[in-house]
Amino acid sequence: MLIVGIAGGTGSGKTTVVRKISEVFPNGEVIVMPQDSYYRDNIGILPEERQKINFDHPDSVEFGLLIDHLKQLKLGKTVEMPVYSYITCLRSGETITIKPSRVVVVEGILILTDQGLRNMLDIKVFVDADADDRLGRVIHRDIIERGRTLQKVLDRYNDTVKPSHLQFIEPSKRYADIIIPGGGQNQVGIEVLISIIEKHLLKSKS
C-alpha cells in the first residue's frame, strides 16, 4: 500500500490536486483520508468556546488515531473514519467505512508537522500557493461551506490562520519530497505526482 501525504496552507489548492488524482484512478484504487476528519471531538467544550478553537494548530488534530487507522489499513483491515462538522466543531455519530486500497492519499494542512505521521508517508507533497490567492479561496469556502461571515473569516485569518501558517505549516514544507507551486493549477506538477502513483500501481500488479 502506497501512502501519499498532500499538505499545504489553507486554500492552497490541495483539494483540487486530490480531486485530479482521484479522476485518473476512478475504480477505487485510490482512497482519500482528509486530516479534517481527525480533528479532536470537542464535546466537553461550550459551543461559544468551540468557535475559538485554532484548527490550524497541530494540537487540534488527533494524529494518533489517524496513524493507527493507517497501520490497520496496511494490515489489510477496514477502519471507521470519523465525520467532523465545522458547523458544530464536533464529530458526528456517523463514520465512513474505509477499506484497504493500493493507494491512500492523506490530505491536510498539518500532516507534515507530525513526525509519527510523516514516518507513515511514502511520498510527501506540499502544495504551495500565493498568500493572497489562498486568502481569496478561504473567504469563499468559509462563507459558502462553513456559514461564517466575511468579518469572522477575516478575523480568524489574522488571529489564527496566518500566524499558524507561518509557525507550523510553511516550515513543514522542508519535509516534502515534491513541491507543487501554483496549487491545483499546476498541471505539470500534478502529472508528475500521478505518474509516480501509476508506476507504483503497475509495479504492484506485476
trRosetta pair geometry for C-beta under 8 A, 3 or more apart (Angstrom, degrees):
i j d omega theta_ij theta_ji phi_ij phi_ji
1 73 6.5 170 -177 130 170 97
1 74 5.4 -138 46 -110 135 68
1 100 6.6 -94 -87 -167 137 97
1 101 7.0 98 -131 84 105 47
1 102 6.1 -148 -115 -149 60 32
1 103 7.3 176 -163 -81 66 23
1 104 6.3 26 172 -4 111 106
2 102 6.6 25 18 152 90 68
2 103 4.9 -15 67 -110 101 73
2 104 7.3 179 89 27 51 65
2 122 5.2 -94 -154 54 70 151
2 123 7.2 19 177 2 104 108
2 197 6.9 171 102 -130 151 72
2 200 4.7 30 -54 164 153 158
2 204 7.9 -124 -25 -40 106 139
3 70 6.3 47 -114 -155 147 124
3 74 8.0 -46 -44 -73 123 108
3 103 8.0 164 -85 -160 28 51
3 104 5.0 -15 -112 68 72 102
3 106 6.5 19 -177 -7 96 111
3 120 5.8 -45 101 142 161 83
3 121 5.3 -117 112 -121 104 47
3 122 5.1 122 53 3 68 92
3 123 7.7 -180 94 30 49 70
4 103 6.6 9 -2 -172 113 97
4 104 7.1 176 27 88 70 49
4 105 4.9 -23 72 -109 103 69
4 106 7.1 177 87 25 48 69
4 121 7.0 62 -145 -156 16 93
4 122 6.8 -48 -73 62 53 89
4 123 4.7 -13 -118 65 78 107
4 125 6.7 18 178 -3 95 117
4 193 7.7 100 -158 -172 142 109
4 197 6.9 -34 -53 -88 148 109
5 105 7.9 153 -93 -162 21 54
5 106 4.9 -22 -108 70 70 103
5 107 7.8 165 -161 -81 48 37
5 111 5.0 -160 -163 127 114 133
5 112 6.5 134 136 -69 136 81
5 117 7.3 114 -105 146 142 101
5 118 7.4 -77 12 -114 170 53
5 121 3.9 -37 -14 -121 120 143
5 123 7.0 -174 28 91 68 55
5 124 5.0 -7 64 -117 113 64
5 125 6.5 178 92 28 58 72
6 14 5.4 143 134 -152 109 99
6 17 6.0 -170 -162 96 145 130
6 18 6.1 -172 61 -68 159 95
6 105 6.2 6 -1 -173 116 101
6 106 7.2 169 23 84 68 50
6 107 4.6 -12 66 -109 104 80
6 108 7.9 106 82 14 67 42
6 111 7.7 55 63 48 35 144
6 125 4.7 -15 -109 73 66 115
6 127 6.4 33 -179 -22 93 110
7 14 7.2 -54 -179 -104 12 134
7 107 7.9 179 -75 -152 38 47
7 108 6.6 -20 -110 81 70 51
7 109 6.5 79 -159 -155 78 21
7 110 7.3 -152 -134 36 112 7
7 111 4.9 -145 -81 52 103 93
7 112 4.4 -77 -23 -9 165 109
7 124 7.4 -3 8 -173 112 84
7 125 6.9 163 26 88 66 57
7 126 5.2 -26 76 -107 93 68
7 127 7.1 -171 92 18 39 76
7 169 7.3 -169 167 -153 111 86
7 172 6.3 -79 143 114 158 126
7 173 7.9 -152 98 -90 120 57
7 176 7.1 -131 51 -84 111 108
8 12 3.6 -123 148 75 119 153
8 13 7.0 -49 120 53 157 67
8 14 4.8 178 48 -62 119 105
8 109 6.7 -75 79 -115 42 61
8 126 5.6 133 -77 -171 76 59
8 127 3.4 -47 -59 61 156 81
8 128 6.4 -136 -130 -64 106 33
8 129 7.0 65 179 4 123 98
8 169 7.6 49 166 179 19 117
8 183 7.6 131 170 -108 155 75
9 12 4.5 113 59 -50 72 117
9 109 6.3 40 -140 -135 25 105
9 128 7.9 56 9 -131 101 45
9 129 6.7 -125 54 49 108 93
9 131 7.8 -38 114 -107 166 65
9 134 5.4 -14 108 -132 120 157
9 165 5.1 37 -126 -135 113 121
9 169 5.3 112 -92 132 71 146
9 170 7.1 15 -68 -66 112 75
10 56 6.7 -66 -36 -97 127 117
10 109 5.6 -9 -60 -90 68 143
10 134 6.2 102 89 177 62 114
10 138 5.5 53 133 -91 110 118
10 161 5.7 -69 36 -153 148 115
10 165 7.0 -100 15 -80 93 118
10 169 8.0 -112 -14 -78 73 173
11 129 7.2 -118 115 83 72 144
11 133 7.3 179 138 121 108 65
11 134 3.7 124 90 -164 110 67
11 135 6.7 159 83 -43 162 15
11 136 7.3 150 180 63 140 54
11 137 3.5 152 -153 77 104 112
11 138 4.3 -81 -49 -47 139 81
11 141 6.9 -157 -93 10 93 134
12 127 4.7 139 125 108 119 100
12 128 6.6 -73 -160 -145 126 10
12 129 4.1 173 -145 15 70 119
12 134 5.5 -8 -74 -102 57 112
12 137 8.0 -144 -25 55 18 150
12 183 5.2 -166 161 -101 59 100
13 16 4.7 -45 -169 38 79 119
13 17 6.1 85 132 -25 85 94
13 127 5.3 -137 74 163 86 135
13 129 5.6 126 1 -59 108 140
13 137 7.6 -147 -63 -75 64 171
13 182 7.8 -21 31 125 163 46
13 183 2.6 112 4 -171 149 103
13 184 3.6 -148 -174 -15 113 84
13 185 7.0 -89 -131 -4 157 70
14 17 5.7 -57 -153 35 34 111
14 18 6.3 30 153 -17 68 107
14 107 5.4 146 158 -168 119 109
14 108 7.6 155 147 -62 163 12
14 109 7.7 -138 -12 -71 155 61
14 127 4.9 -178 -80 34 69 146
14 183 7.9 -77 -34 -144 42 84
14 184 7.9 -91 -4 -58 10 99
15 18 5.7 -54 -147 39 33 111
15 19 6.2 36 153 -23 66 105
15 107 7.2 110 -86 158 54 148
15 184 7.5 -39 74 -65 57 138
16 19 5.6 -52 -145 34 31 113
16 20 6.4 29 156 -18 64 105
16 183 6.6 60 52 158 132 95
16 184 2.6 0 98 -109 136 157
16 185 7.9 11 123 -40 153 52
17 20 6.0 -58 -151 36 29 108
17 21 6.6 30 151 -18 63 106
17 125 7.6 -159 147 132 152 142
17 127 5.6 -145 -16 -89 148 138
17 180 6.5 119 -104 81 141 162
17 183 7.5 -129 -42 -180 103 56
17 184 5.3 -134 -47 -100 66 79
17 190 5.8 -154 -134 -106 81 106
17 193 7.5 31 -174 57 111 159
18 21 5.7 -55 -152 35 33 113
18 22 6.3 32 152 -20 67 107
18 32 5.7 80 -177 -120 127 136
18 105 5.8 152 -131 136 100 148
18 107 5.1 -28 -71 -78 143 153
19 22 5.7 -56 -147 37 31 111
19 23 6.4 36 153 -25 65 104
19 184 7.8 21 44 -137 105 134
20 23 5.7 -46 -147 28 33 115
20 24 7.0 33 154 -19 60 102
20 184 6.9 154 -14 -155 127 96
20 190 5.3 0 102 -175 144 145
20 194 7.7 -86 128 -63 95 126
21 24 6.0 -60 -161 31 34 110
21 25 6.8 -13 157 21 69 106
21 30 6.3 -132 137 160 101 169
21 105 6.5 123 97 -77 149 155
21 190 7.3 -134 -60 -166 79 97
21 193 6.9 -61 -91 114 116 116
21 194 6.1 -165 -116 -91 75 89
21 197 6.9 86 -153 5 110 165
22 25 6.4 -79 -144 61 32 80
22 26 7.1 75 158 -93 66 58
22 30 5.8 -140 -106 88 64 125
22 32 6.7 -43 -75 -38 125 125
22 105 7.9 -104 -63 22 90 149
23 26 6.6 4 -156 -67 32 98
24 194 5.4 51 44 -144 173 129
24 198 7.9 -76 147 -67 130 106
25 29 4.4 -97 -178 64 117 111
25 30 4.3 90 90 -3 136 114
25 103 7.0 13 131 52 171 139
25 197 7.3 -90 -39 134 141 133
25 201 7.7 -176 -113 -66 128 157
28 31 7.3 13 -164 -65 63 87
28 101 6.5 -137 158 -118 74 121
29 101 6.4 134 -177 -176 27 109
29 102 5.6 -29 -164 47 79 110
29 103 5.9 39 143 26 78 107
29 201 6.3 24 -179 -117 138 135
30 101 6.6 137 -119 142 13 142
30 102 7.9 -56 -74 70 51 77
30 103 4.4 -30 -104 86 75 114
30 104 7.6 161 -157 -92 59 21
30 105 6.0 30 -178 -15 105 110
30 197 7.3 12 -87 -175 125 143
31 98 6.0 124 165 -153 147 100
31 99 7.5 176 -69 62 155 60
31 101 4.4 145 -6 14 109 148
31 103 7.4 159 22 91 61 61
31 104 5.5 -21 67 -114 90 70
31 105 7.2 -170 91 26 40 76
32 104 7.8 152 -95 -165 22 58
32 105 4.8 -24 -108 70 71 104
32 107 6.2 -8 -164 3 102 120
33 37 6.8 -94 -173 41 68 135
33 66 7.2 141 145 -147 128 97
33 69 7.2 169 -147 111 151 133
33 70 7.6 -156 59 -76 166 89
33 81 6.3 -147 -132 -114 92 141
33 98 6.7 31 -87 -120 104 161
33 104 6.2 8 0 -177 114 104
33 105 7.1 168 25 84 67 51
33 106 5.1 -24 73 -104 99 69
33 107 7.4 155 77 19 47 72
34 37 5.1 109 74 -11 85 96
34 106 8.0 147 -104 -159 15 50
34 107 5.3 -36 -111 69 63 94
34 108 6.1 115 -174 -67 61 97
35 38 5.8 -72 -165 42 48 105
35 39 7.9 75 143 -49 71 73
35 61 6.1 -31 -178 -126 102 136
35 66 7.2 -4 -121 -101 63 157
35 106 6.9 74 -58 174 80 86
35 107 6.5 -119 -5 97 86 45
35 108 2.2 30 7 -83 134 161
35 109 6.9 -128 68 28 150 59
35 110 6.1 159 -179 49 157 85
35 111 5.4 -133 -72 -61 131 98
36 39 6.2 -15 -164 -21 46 107
36 84 5.8 -146 151 61 76 130
36 86 7.9 -39 -165 -58 120 104
36 108 6.4 -176 -29 -109 64 108
37 81 5.2 7 155 167 151 104
37 82 5.1 150 169 74 85 77
37 83 6.6 -38 -136 -101 93 29
37 84 5.5 179 -131 1 35 106
37 96 7.6 -75 -134 29 145 120
38 61 5.5 49 108 -162 98 85
38 62 5.1 -127 174 57 89 83
38 63 7.2 92 140 -83 138 33
38 65 5.8 -178 -142 79 108 110
38 66 4.5 -14 -103 -59 166 110
38 82 6.4 122 -91 43 47 119
38 84 7.6 -88 2 -35 16 137
39 55 6.5 -25 -117 -133 134 100
39 60 5.7 -19 -141 151 88 93
39 61 6.0 -59 -100 -101 49 59
39 62 7.3 83 164 2 10 87
39 84 5.0 96 43 -141 106 158
39 89 7.9 -92 129 -158 137 66
39 91 7.8 -177 79 -68 79 87
40 60 6.1 -130 14 -173 101 47
40 61 7.0 -162 -29 -119 82 9
40 62 5.1 121 -84 -47 73 98
41 82 7.8 -126 -60 -154 101 150
41 90 6.0 40 -152 -154 77 64
41 91 4.3 -58 -95 6 102 111
42 45 4.4 -41 175 32 98 120
42 50 5.0 130 116 -115 147 106
42 53 6.6 -98 -87 -65 155 151
42 89 5.1 -21 44 134 137 101
42 90 6.0 -109 53 -88 77 65
43 90 6.0 78 -77 -130 70 111
43 91 8.0 -54 -46 35 101 86
45 49 4.9 -119 174 90 100 117
45 50 5.2 129 105 -70 118 81
45 53 7.6 92 113 -63 166 116
45 89 7.7 -57 77 113 122 128
46 49 4.5 82 62 9 85 109
46 50 7.2 -144 93 -18 42 83
47 50 5.6 -47 -150 20 33 116
47 51 7.4 36 155 -22 60 96
47 88 7.6 -64 -125 -153 97 68
47 89 7.9 147 -140 41 58 115
48 51 6.2 -46 -165 21 38 113
48 52 7.9 32 143 -15 59 103
49 52 5.7 -58 -166 30 47 113
49 53 7.8 72 140 -46 66 83
50 53 5.7 -22 -168 -15 49 116
50 88 7.5 -6 122 161 161 46
50 89 3.7 170 170 69 124 151
50 90 7.6 -39 -137 -47 156 78
51 89 7.1 -141 -68 -30 45 143
53 60 6.2 115 167 -118 108 122
53 89 6.1 135 22 -151 139 139
54 57 4.3 56 108 -8 114 115
54 60 6.3 -143 91 -49 62 132
54 160 4.4 -157 -125 -147 94 133
54 164 6.3 157 176 -63 117 143
55 60 5.2 -158 -125 138 43 165
55 160 7.7 85 35 135 60 139
56 60 7.6 49 24 22 19 142
56 109 6.5 -51 -129 112 76 149
56 110 7.4 165 -160 -61 45 112
56 160 5.5 146 36 147 117 94
56 161 5.4 140 -35 -115 157 49
56 164 3.5 130 118 92 113 151
56 165 6.6 -48 -177 -50 138 66
56 168 7.1 161 153 52 80 129
56 169 7.1 -59 -170 -34 100 123
57 60 5.2 102 69 -13 80 102
57 110 8.0 31 121 -100 15 145
57 160 7.6 -75 -33 -165 97 107
57 164 5.6 -106 -68 -124 64 131
57 168 6.9 148 -127 -21 45 158
58 61 6.2 -65 -164 33 48 106
58 63 7.6 -6 -176 -36 92 128
58 110 5.3 167 -98 -169 69 133
58 113 4.8 -128 -87 113 124 137
58 114 6.4 153 -153 -64 122 90
58 168 6.0 -167 -32 -147 98 145
60 110 8.0 148 58 -9 94 165
61 66 7.4 -14 166 -10 106 136
61 108 7.6 109 -111 153 147 151
61 110 5.7 -173 -9 81 149 141
61 114 7.6 -111 89 -42 127 138
62 65 4.4 24 127 16 114 115
62 66 6.8 139 98 -15 70 88
63 66 5.5 -59 -150 41 40 112
63 67 6.0 40 155 -21 73 106
63 114 4.5 -174 -129 -139 157 166
63 116 6.3 119 142 68 123 117
63 117 5.5 -101 -159 -41 112 119
64 67 5.9 -55 -146 37 28 110
64 68 6.3 30 154 -20 63 108
64 116 7.7 14 -93 99 57 157
65 68 5.6 -54 -147 36 31 113
65 69 6.4 33 154 -20 65 105
65 82 7.7 30 135 -12 147 121
66 69 5.8 -54 -149 35 31 111
66 70 6.6 30 153 -17 64 104
66 106 7.3 96 178 -140 123 129
66 117 6.5 10 100 -104 120 119
67 70 5.8 -55 -151 36 33 111
67 71 6.5 34 151 -19 65 105
67 116 5.3 -30 -91 136 155 113
67 117 5.7 -119 -77 -86 98 70
67 120 6.0 -171 -132 -38 82 148
68 71 5.6 -54 -150 35 33 113
68 72 6.4 34 152 -20 66 104
69 72 5.6 -51 -148 34 33 113
69 73 6.5 35 153 -20 64 104
69 79 4.3 113 -145 -178 92 166
69 81 6.7 81 -153 -91 157 77
69 98 7.3 55 179 64 119 138
70 73 5.7 -52 -148 35 33 112
70 74 6.4 36 153 -21 64 104
70 104 6.9 171 -126 107 90 158
70 106 7.3 -25 -84 -66 129 134
70 120 5.1 69 114 179 152 146
71 74 5.7 -54 -151 34 32 113
71 75 6.6 27 151 -15 63 107
71 120 7.6 -93 -59 -119 74 126
72 75 5.7 -62 -154 39 33 110
72 77 4.3 -76 177 73 88 117
72 78 7.8 -45 141 74 116 16
72 79 5.0 114 86 -68 136 112
73 76 7.6 64 -179 -62 34 13
73 77 6.7 -100 -81 63 28 65
73 79 6.1 -64 -57 -5 88 120
73 98 6.9 -43 -90 123 122 111
73 100 4.9 152 -165 -103 74 77
73 101 7.7 -25 -172 23 121 65
73 104 6.3 76 126 -65 156 152
74 100 7.7 153 -69 -126 15 114
76 100 5.2 -52 -132 -28 42 163
77 100 7.1 92 44 -47 25 113
78 97 6.1 0 177 -170 119 94
78 98 6.7 162 -161 82 69 49
78 99 5.1 -27 -108 -104 96 63
78 100 7.1 -99 -78 -18 55 76
79 97 7.8 157 84 -152 38 49
79 98 5.1 -16 64 61 85 102
80 95 3.8 36 174 140 100 151
80 96 7.2 142 -163 64 55 35
80 97 6.1 -28 -104 -96 66 58
80 98 7.5 174 -94 17 16 82
81 95 6.0 147 67 -173 40 88
81 96 4.6 -28 63 63 102 92
81 97 7.7 -168 17 -76 83 8
81 98 5.1 63 -24 -21 114 122
82 91 4.8 -52 -171 -141 122 124
82 92 7.5 147 -179 44 74 73
82 95 6.0 -52 -100 -116 33 87
83 91 6.6 114 71 -164 52 72
83 92 4.0 -26 86 39 109 120
83 94 5.1 2 22 85 142 88
83 95 6.3 -160 -13 -108 91 32
83 96 6.2 107 -66 -24 97 94
84 90 7.6 -171 -148 103 65 27
84 91 5.5 -45 -97 -101 67 64
84 92 7.2 -142 -81 -4 17 83
85 88 4.6 35 97 35 126 94
85 89 7.1 -70 91 -21 75 17
85 90 5.9 -1 50 60 104 66
85 91 7.6 154 10 -115 80 16
85 92 6.0 95 -29 -54 106 92
86 89 6.8 26 -151 -76 33 58
86 145 7.6 52 57 127 141 93
86 146 4.7 -55 115 -124 134 108
87 146 6.8 -165 -73 -154 65 62
87 147 6.1 51 -112 25 95 133
92 95 7.9 -177 86 -61 94 44
101 104 6.0 131 64 -67 101 75
102 200 7.6 163 152 126 105 103
102 201 6.1 93 122 -111 142 81
102 204 5.8 167 -152 89 126 161
103 197 5.8 45 -121 -154 153 109
103 200 6.9 111 -84 94 108 132
103 201 6.9 -48 -37 -70 120 100
106 111 5.6 151 128 -140 109 152
106 117 7.4 -147 136 -175 159 115
106 121 6.9 -106 44 -95 127 105
107 111 7.3 -132 -174 -18 11 147
108 111 4.6 110 64 -37 96 103
109 165 8.0 -74 -173 -102 125 80
109 169 5.5 -42 173 -110 93 130
110 113 4.8 -49 -170 22 76 123
110 114 7.1 58 143 -18 91 98
110 168 6.5 -7 -121 140 92 129
110 169 6.7 -81 -90 -91 58 87
110 172 7.6 142 -149 -23 43 168
111 114 7.0 -62 -161 31 37 100
111 117 5.7 -115 -166 131 73 142
111 118 7.9 136 147 -72 70 66
111 121 7.6 101 149 -62 114 141
112 117 7.9 -120 -93 94 23 110
112 118 6.0 68 -143 -89 56 106
112 124 6.0 96 -105 -165 112 120
112 126 6.8 -28 -17 -82 159 101
112 172 3.8 132 97 167 107 118
112 173 7.5 99 95 -71 156 26
112 175 4.7 172 -172 67 114 128
112 176 6.7 -38 -112 -64 157 77
113 168 5.2 4 -107 -178 143 101
113 169 7.2 -62 -56 -89 119 47
113 172 4.8 -76 -70 -83 68 137
114 117 4.2 58 87 18 112 110
114 118 6.5 178 89 -16 56 85
115 118 5.4 -53 -144 35 33 115
115 119 6.4 37 157 -24 65 103
116 119 5.9 -54 -156 29 29 113
116 120 7.2 26 148 -19 60 104
117 120 5.6 -56 -158 30 41 113
117 121 6.8 41 148 -28 69 104
118 121 5.7 -57 -154 25 38 114
118 124 6.6 13 -143 -92 85 139
118 175 5.8 -64 -132 176 137 146
121 124 5.1 85 120 -74 139 84
123 177 5.7 -98 -155 52 64 141
123 178 6.9 8 179 6 102 116
123 193 7.7 140 148 -143 144 89
123 196 6.5 121 -106 128 156 143
124 175 5.7 -68 144 129 158 87
124 176 5.0 -140 121 -126 96 47
124 177 4.9 114 53 0 76 89
124 178 7.4 165 89 27 50 71
125 176 6.1 52 -148 -150 15 107
125 177 7.0 -45 -71 56 53 82
125 178 4.8 -20 -111 72 79 101
125 179 7.6 159 -162 -90 59 27
125 180 6.5 17 -176 -7 106 109
125 193 6.3 28 -100 -112 145 134
126 172 7.3 167 -102 108 125 83
126 173 4.6 114 -170 -128 170 76
126 175 8.0 118 -50 67 121 70
126 176 3.7 -86 -8 -73 107 153
126 178 7.4 178 26 92 64 53
126 179 5.0 -18 67 -113 98 75
126 180 7.2 -177 89 25 47 70
127 180 5.0 -22 -113 67 65 107
127 183 5.7 64 170 -120 109 53
127 184 7.4 17 -159 -52 138 62
128 173 7.1 52 -82 -124 108 134
128 179 5.7 23 -15 -178 122 100
128 180 6.6 174 21 81 76 47
128 181 4.6 -29 73 -106 115 60
128 182 7.4 31 83 2 79 38
128 183 7.4 -114 84 -55 36 59
129 133 5.1 -106 165 84 109 123
129 134 5.2 130 98 -59 116 95
129 181 7.6 146 -78 -163 43 52
129 182 6.7 65 -104 -152 73 9
129 183 4.1 30 -82 -50 122 107
130 133 4.3 84 67 8 93 108
130 134 6.9 -164 91 -10 47 85
131 134 5.6 -55 -149 36 33 112
131 135 6.4 35 154 -22 66 104
131 162 7.9 54 -156 -120 122 98
132 135 5.7 -51 -148 33 33 112
132 136 6.6 36 153 -21 63 103
133 136 5.8 -53 -154 32 32 113
133 137 6.7 27 152 -14 64 105
133 183 7.0 -138 127 -11 137 142
134 137 5.9 -59 -153 38 34 108
134 138 6.2 36 151 -22 68 107
135 138 5.5 -54 -146 35 33 114
135 139 6.4 36 156 -22 66 102
135 157 6.3 66 -128 -151 96 151
136 139 5.9 -51 -151 31 30 111
136 140 6.6 24 155 -13 63 107
137 140 5.8 -58 -149 40 33 109
137 141 6.0 27 157 -16 69 112
138 141 5.9 -59 -141 42 27 107
138 142 5.9 17 167 -13 66 114
138 153 6.6 156 132 -173 92 112
138 157 6.3 118 114 -92 149 117
138 161 6.9 81 -148 -164 160 165
139 142 6.5 -61 -138 40 20 101
139 143 6.3 12 165 -12 60 114
139 150 6.7 27 -154 -131 105 80
139 153 5.3 115 -118 135 63 151
139 154 7.6 24 -100 -63 104 76
140 143 6.4 -68 -149 39 22 104
140 144 6.0 1 166 -2 63 119
141 144 6.2 -70 -139 47 23 99
141 145 5.2 -24 -176 23 67 121
141 146 7.0 42 137 -1 73 105
142 145 6.9 -56 -103 56 18 84
142 146 4.7 -42 -149 48 57 122
142 148 4.5 -27 155 44 100 126
142 152 7.8 -142 144 98 128 96
142 153 4.6 146 85 -108 140 113
142 156 7.7 -171 -151 59 163 141
143 146 7.6 6 -24 54 10 76
143 147 7.8 43 -163 -120 33 9
143 148 6.0 -87 -88 70 47 71
143 149 7.3 43 -113 -138 90 16
143 150 6.4 8 -85 -72 127 66
143 153 6.4 -53 -52 -43 85 145
148 152 4.5 -125 -174 88 101 124
148 153 5.1 124 115 -59 126 85
148 156 7.5 -40 -169 2 156 141
149 152 4.6 94 54 6 80 103
149 153 7.0 -143 94 -7 42 86
150 153 5.6 -56 -150 34 32 113
150 154 6.3 27 155 -15 67 107
151 154 5.8 -57 -147 39 31 108
151 155 6.1 32 155 -20 67 107
152 155 5.7 -53 -142 38 31 111
152 156 6.1 29 158 -18 65 108
153 156 5.9 -58 -148 38 26 109
153 157 6.3 30 153 -24 63 107
154 157 5.5 -50 -146 32 31 115
154 158 6.4 21 159 -10 64 107
155 158 6.2 -64 -151 42 28 103
155 159 5.8 14 159 -11 67 119
156 159 5.9 -62 -132 45 27 104
156 160 5.8 -37 -172 39 66 105
156 161 6.0 64 133 -19 78 108
157 160 7.7 -80 -120 57 8 64
157 161 4.4 -44 -131 47 49 130
157 162 5.8 59 163 -26 69 98
158 161 7.7 15 -11 44 20 90
158 162 6.0 -3 -119 20 32 128
159 163 7.4 -55 150 10 27 121
160 163 6.4 -72 -143 47 23 102
160 164 5.6 13 171 -13 66 120
161 164 6.3 -67 -145 42 18 104
161 165 6.2 23 157 -25 61 109
162 165 5.6 -52 -145 30 29 114
162 166 6.6 22 160 -13 63 106
163 166 6.0 -62 -152 40 31 107
163 167 6.0 18 157 -12 69 115
164 167 5.6 -61 -136 45 32 106
164 168 5.4 -19 -180 25 73 114
164 169 6.7 61 131 -11 76 103
165 168 7.3 -71 -117 55 13 75
165 169 4.6 -44 -140 45 55 123
165 170 5.8 66 156 -27 72 97
166 169 7.8 9 -17 47 17 83
166 170 5.7 -4 -122 20 35 133
167 171 7.4 -42 158 3 26 121
168 171 6.7 -87 -163 41 15 103
168 172 6.6 13 157 -26 60 113
169 172 5.8 -58 -155 26 31 114
169 173 7.9 52 147 -39 58 85
170 173 6.0 -28 -173 -9 43 116
171 174 6.5 -29 177 4 56 109
172 175 5.7 -40 -176 22 65 114
172 176 7.8 83 134 -38 70 90
173 176 5.6 -34 -167 0 53 120
173 179 6.6 47 -168 -105 103 118
176 179 5.3 99 107 -69 144 78
178 189 7.3 143 167 -166 110 95
178 192 6.9 -179 -145 109 136 120
178 193 6.1 155 120 -84 164 96
178 196 8.0 -140 -49 -4 150 156
179 189 8.0 -68 109 -142 43 135
180 183 7.3 88 119 -111 101 10
180 186 5.1 177 -179 73 91 140
180 189 3.7 138 -129 146 91 144
180 190 6.7 66 -137 -59 144 62
180 193 7.2 -38 -66 -32 130 130
181 186 6.1 117 78 -74 52 151
181 189 7.1 163 35 -53 55 155
182 185 5.1 -92 154 71 102 94
182 186 4.0 119 74 -55 114 103
182 189 7.4 153 54 11 103 138
183 186 6.7 139 66 -1 32 96
184 190 7.4 46 -149 -66 53 136
186 189 4.0 18 129 24 120 118
186 190 6.3 142 96 -18 72 87
187 190 5.6 -58 -147 40 34 111
187 191 6.1 35 155 -22 68 107
188 191 5.7 -56 -148 35 29 111
188 192 6.6 34 152 -23 63 101
189 192 5.7 -50 -153 29 33 113
189 193 6.8 30 151 -14 64 103
190 193 5.7 -56 -154 37 35 111
190 194 6.2 36 149 -19 68 106
191 194 5.4 -50 -142 38 35 113
191 195 6.2 43 154 -26 65 102
192 195 5.7 -52 -152 31 29 115
192 196 6.8 31 151 -19 62 101
193 196 5.8 -52 -155 31 34 111
193 197 6.6 31 150 -15 65 105
194 197 5.6 -56 -151 38 35 111
194 198 6.2 38 151 -23 68 105
195 198 5.6 -52 -145 35 31 113
195 199 6.5 35 155 -22 64 103
196 199 5.8 -52 -152 32 31 112
196 200 6.7 32 150 -19 62 103
197 200 5.7 -55 -156 33 35 113
197 201 6.5 32 151 -18 67 105
198 201 5.7 -55 -149 36 34 110
198 202 6.3 32 154 -17 67 106
199 202 5.8 -55 -146 39 31 110
199 203 6.1 32 154 -21 65 108
200 203 5.7 -56 -146 36 30 111
200 204 6.3 24 157 -17 66 108
201 204 5.9 -57 -144 38 29 106
201 205 6.5 30 155 -22 63 106
202 205 5.8 -56 -151 32 32 111
202 206 6.6 27 155 -21 65 107
203 206 6.1 -60 -152 32 31 109
